[in-house]
Amino acid sequence: MKIQLDWLKTYIDHGLSVQKLSDLLTMGGLEIEGRESVDLGGGRTTEVIELNVTPNRGYCLGHIGVAREVGAMIHKTCTLPAPDKQLAKAMSATPVKKKITVVNEEPELCPRYTAIVIENVKPGSSPKWLADRLKAVGLRPINNIVDITNFVMMEYGQPLHAFDGALLAGSKIVIRRARKGEPFTALDGTELKLGTDALVIADAEKPVALAGIMGGTHSQVDESTRTVVLESAAFDPVVVRKASKKYGLRSDSSYRFERKVDIEAVATASSRAALLIQELAGGDICKGRIDLPKKLKKAVRFDFRISRTNLVLGTNLGAKKILKFLKGLGVRIVKEKKAGECYQVEAPSSRPMLTREIDLIEEVARLDGYGEVEVSHPVASVNPVRFTVLQTAVRQSKEVLRTLGYSEVVNYSFIEDEWARRFLDTFSENQSDVIRLDNPISEEMNTMRPSLLPGLIKSAARNLNRGQKSLQLFEQGHVFFKKKGRGSHEIACLAALATGPYPNSVWKDSGKPFDFYDLKGALETLTGHFQVALEYRPCQKSFLDPGQSADALAGGRCVAYLGRLDPALAQRWELNANLYVFELNLEGWTAAFPDRTRFQPILKFPETYRDISILVDRTVQAQTVSDLIRQVSGPLIRRVELYDHFEGKRLPEGKKSLTFALSFQSSEKTLTDEEVNPIFEKIVGSLSERLGAALRE
C-alpha cells in the first residue's frame, strides 16, 4: 500500500519527518517496505512510502486508516471529511428508486450493497490535483468519474465501481450467483466462462461485474456516459478470494475485500464519491440511496480488564492511559462495570478483527510501544529436556543404521492411491482403508501413505536410474490409515531397503549382492541394540515374495516384517529383482523394551565352543532348530548362532544344511569336555528325534 505523505497530512498534522514517521509506523506493526520521491512534472516531487499491510490490518489500505493509526500513536485527532450530511443537501428531487432497481439474492455473500444514481454527468479529464494523487500511489488516470472511484478507494480503503446506467438492461441490478458456463468479459479484456461458485453483479440479462474483483466491458463508463450508477458494497472475503484465484483476476478491489472492509463506511465512501463526481463532472444526484440491507449487525461488545492487560504485558499502566489508547483506536466505552478495572467496550466497525479482550491487549502493547515493555527474567526453574522412549529409540536407531552403511531419505507423506492400497495391510488387521485427501497437490499425491516402502522404492528407482549400483536406504516417519470402527490412525515407523552388489569393502566379498540375510542382520542389529529379541513366522504380505519374507515378533506381537520385494513390483519400476526391505513399527517395538536395564558382570570363566552341522528338511525353519537347541541345553548354553545355510545338488533331494556355532559357559567354574559332551549328545538326539535331523558327514 503506497501512502503519499502530502495526502496523509490533509487528515492529520503529525509534524514528523519522513524518517520518524517511517519508524513510528514500523514499530506500530506497519513495516515500511520502500520510500521514493515521485516526479509529478513541472519540477514538483512528492514523498511516498510503501507499507507492508498484514492481512489483519486491512483498515490501513486507505489513507484515512493510516491517519487514524498515526493519530492513535501520537495522541492527535484526525480531521476527516463528513460527506453524508453534505450529500443530503446536494440531492435533486428525482427519487433514485425510479431510476434503478436492486435485488440482492445472496445477502450472506453480500451483507451490504448501496447504489447512487447521478444523471447528466460529463466525463472528461481529471483536474491536476486528482491526477497527481493517483500517479503518486501508482494508479493511471482514466477519466474523472473512474478516477474519483479510485481516489475514494485509496482514501477510505473502500472499493467502488461506476456503471453506465444506460447500458444496464432493464435498469436493474441483481446480486446473484453466476450460472454455469455464463460468459463474462472483464475490463482488462479477459474472457471467462463462469461457474456457479462465482458471485456476480448482473443487470436483467447478463453479468456486468465479477463481485468485488472487476467490472465488465458491457457497462463501463466512457465519454458518452450521461448516467452513472455508483456501487459501494461489502462482499464475503472468502468468495472474493476464491473467485480471484480461480479466474486469475487480481485487482486493488479484490485485495481489499479479501481483508474485510468497514461495513459502516460503505455508505460514507459512496457519499464522498458522489459529491466529487458532481463537483468535477457535474450532474444531478437522485434523491435517496439504495441500501440493502439497511439493518446492520450489532457491533461486537466484550469486557476489557485493566489488571488482565498489565498481567499479560508485564506492565504497570494506569486505566487512564490505557483508555486513551482505546479511544484513539475508535473503541467505544459502553459502560464502566468496575471502577478503574473492568469496562464493557465496543469495537469500531473499521476494525472487524477486534473481537476479544486479548485483541485489545495486543493493541495497547503496540500503541504504548514494544520497546516500553521491561525486560524481565523467568522466575521459574528451567527443567532439562527429557526425551520420551520413542524419541530416544528414533535417534539411536538412525545412528545404528548409519553405522551399518545406510543413508537416510525423507519423502512426502502423500502418495498415489494405487500404491497406497497395494501397501495397506502392514501391521494391523484392523487397517480397513486408506486416507484420501480432499484437495491434493496432484493425482500422484492424493493419499496419505499407509507404509514407508512406496517412498523408499521410488527413491531407489531414481538413484538407480542415475547410475547408482548399490543402495542402502532408510526412512523414519509416520504412516496413516483408517481403522475399523476407530477412525483415522497414525503410527511411527522405520523402514530400510538394500539392493545391488556390496559396496567396495575389505570386510565383504566385492560383487556379491545383498540378500535376505543382510536385511535380517540389519534388523537384528537394530533390535539387539535395545535388548529386544525377535521371533519369526511366515509372512503373507502381498507385496513381498512369499518364499523370502517373514514377520518379526517381539513379546508375542508383530512389530516388523522383512523380505524380498515382489518381482512383479520391482519389474514395474525397472528395479533389480533382488530388492530387500524391512519396516518396523516403532510404537509396538518400543512397547517390548525391557522395563529396566540390569547390569550383569562378565563371567570370570571361559566359554567352551562347539559347532554342529545338520541336514534337515527344507521346510524346517532355522529358528525352530535354534529354539530346540536352547530348550534342551539347560542353563549352560550361552549363544546359538546360525552361520551357514546351504542348499545345493550335493545334498539329498528336499534337504538343506544348517551350521550353528554353540557356546557353553558356567558362572562357577571352567567347563570340561566331560561336562559339555553329554549336553551336545542330547542336542543331537533331540534334533534327530523331533525334527528328523542328521549330522552332516
Protein Blocks (a to p, Z undefined) as FASTA:
>chain_A
ZZdfklmmmmocghpafklmmmmmmmnopacfbdcdddebjhiacddddddddfklmmlm
cfklmmmmmmmmnopacddddfklmmmmmpcfbdfklmpccddfblmlmmbccddddehi
acddddfklmmmmmmnopacfbfmlmmmmmmmmmnopacddddfklmghiiacdddddeh
iacddfkopacdddfkbccdddfkbccbdehiaccfklcccfklcbdcdddddddfklmm
mmmmmnopacfklmmmmnopafklmmmmmmmmmmmmmmmngpaddedjddddfbdcdddd
ddddfklmmmmnopacdfklmmmmmmmnopacfbafbghkaccddddfklmmlmbfklmm
mmmmmmnopklpccdddfbdcddddddfklmmmmmmmmmmmmnopacddddfbdcfklmm
mmmpmmbmklmbdcddfbdfblklmbccfbfklmmmmmmmmmmmnopabdcddddddddd
ddehiapadddddddddedjddddfkbcehiacdfklmmmmmmmmmmmnopacdddddfb
fkbcfklgcdddeehiafbdcddddfklmmmnopafbdcdddddfklmmmmpcfbacddd
ddfbdcddddddddddfklcfklmmmmmmmmnojmbmbdcdfbdcddfkbcehiacdddd
dddddfkbccdfklmmmmmmmmmmmmmmmnopacdZZ
